Amino acid sequence: MNARELLAVERRRTTRRLADLRGDYRGFVEASKDSNADDEHDPEGATIAFERSQVGALVQQAEEQLRAVAAALERLESGRYGVCVVCGQPIPEGRLEVRPTATTCVGCATSAAASRHS
């Protein structure tokens, strides 16, 4: 599969996931509207609030993934796709197959992760 196809697959997968998550979120909001649950004092209310918060975070992650796909498509159009934004070296094909939105090579991604954990 070429880069454009990989990105199209990723966009479709993420769009479906986002639609499902938004439906779940609406369900939690609707369920809590019909409830007299006091999130602070009712054990069930805290669960509903927690689940709503979790789904909200997953919605944000999916939206960010869609932005990453759009940015990758822009890089593809401009001829910058597959080039590490840090060191300028090519990103290995295997990495792009697994993470088609990757902006860094493995070495730079590893260095960035190591410095975040120090």
C-alpha positions in Angstrom: 0.0 0.0 0.0 1.4 3.4 -0.8 1.4 6.4 1.6 -1.7 8.0 0.2 -3.7 4.7 0.6 -2.3 4.2 4.1 -3.4 7.7 5.1 -6.8 7.2 3.5 -7.3 4.0 5.5 -6.2 5.8 8.7 -8.6 8.7 8.0 -11.5 6.3 7.5 -10.7 4.3 10.6 -10.3 7.4 12.7 -13.5 9.1 11.3 -15.5 5.9 12.2 -14.0 5.8 15.7 -14.7 9.5 16.2 -18.3 9.0 15.2 -18.7 6.1 17.6 -17.1 8.0 20.4 -19.2 11.1 19.8 -22.3 8.8 19.9 -21.1 7.3 23.2 -20.5 10.8 24.6 -23.9 12.0 23.6 -25.3 8.9 25.3 -23.6 9.7 28.6 -24.7 13.3 28.4 -28.3 12.2 27.8 -28.2 9.6 30.6 -26.9 12.2 33.0 -29.6 14.7 32.0 -32.4 12.4 33.0 -30.7 11.5 36.2 -30.8 13.3 39.5 -27.3 12.0 40.2 -25.2 14.3 42.2 -21.7 13.4 40.9 -20.1 14.5 44.0 -22.2 12.5 46.5 -23.7 9.7 44.4 -21.5 6.7 43.7 -23.2 6.1 40.3 -22.9 9.8 39.4 -19.1 9.7 39.8 -19.0 6.7 37.4 -21.1 8.5 34.8 -18.9 11.7 35.1 -15.7 9.6 34.9 -16.9 7.7 31.8 -18.0 10.9 30.2 -14.6 12.4 30.9 -12.8 9.4 29.5 -14.9 9.4 26.3 -14.3 13.1 26.0 -10.6 12.6 26.1 -10.8 9.8 23.5 -12.8 12.2 21.2 -10.0 14.8 21.5 -7.4 12.1 20.7 -9.3 11.1 17.6 -9.7 14.7 16.5 -5.9 15.2 16.9 -5.3 12.0 14.8 -7.5 13.4 12.0 -5.4 16.7 12.2 -2.2 14.5 12.0 -3.6 12.7 8.9 -4.4 16.1 7.2 -0.9 17.4 8.0 0.6 14.2 6.6 -1.4 14.6 3.4 -0.1 18.2 3.1 3.5 16.9 3.6 2.8 14.3 0.9 1.6 16.9 -1.5 4.6 19.2 -0.9 7.1 16.4 -1.2 8.1 16.5 2.5 6.3 13.2 3.5 8.7 10.6 4.9 11.4 13.1 5.9 12.2 13.6 9.6 11.3 17.1 10.7 14.1 17.0 13.3 17.2 15.7 11.4 16.0 15.8 7.8 16.8 12.1 7.2 14.3 9.7 5.6 11.8 8.0 7.9 12.0 4.2 7.3 9.2 2.7 5.3 8.4 0.2 8.1 7.8 3.1 10.5 5.5 4.9 8.0 3.6 1.7 7.4 2.9 1.4 11.2 2.5 5.1 11.8 1.6 6.8 8.5 1.4 10.2 10.3 5.0 9.9 11.7 7.0 13.1 11.5 10.2 11.8 13.0 12.6 9.0 12.3 13.0 6.3 14.9 16.2 7.8 16.3 14.7 11.2 16.8 11.5 9.8 18.2 13.5 7.7 20.7 15.6 10.8 21.7 12.5 12.9 22.2 10.8 10.2 24.3 14.0 9.7 26.4 14.3 13.4 27.1 10.6 13.6 28.2 11.2 10.8 30.7 14.4 12.4 32.2 
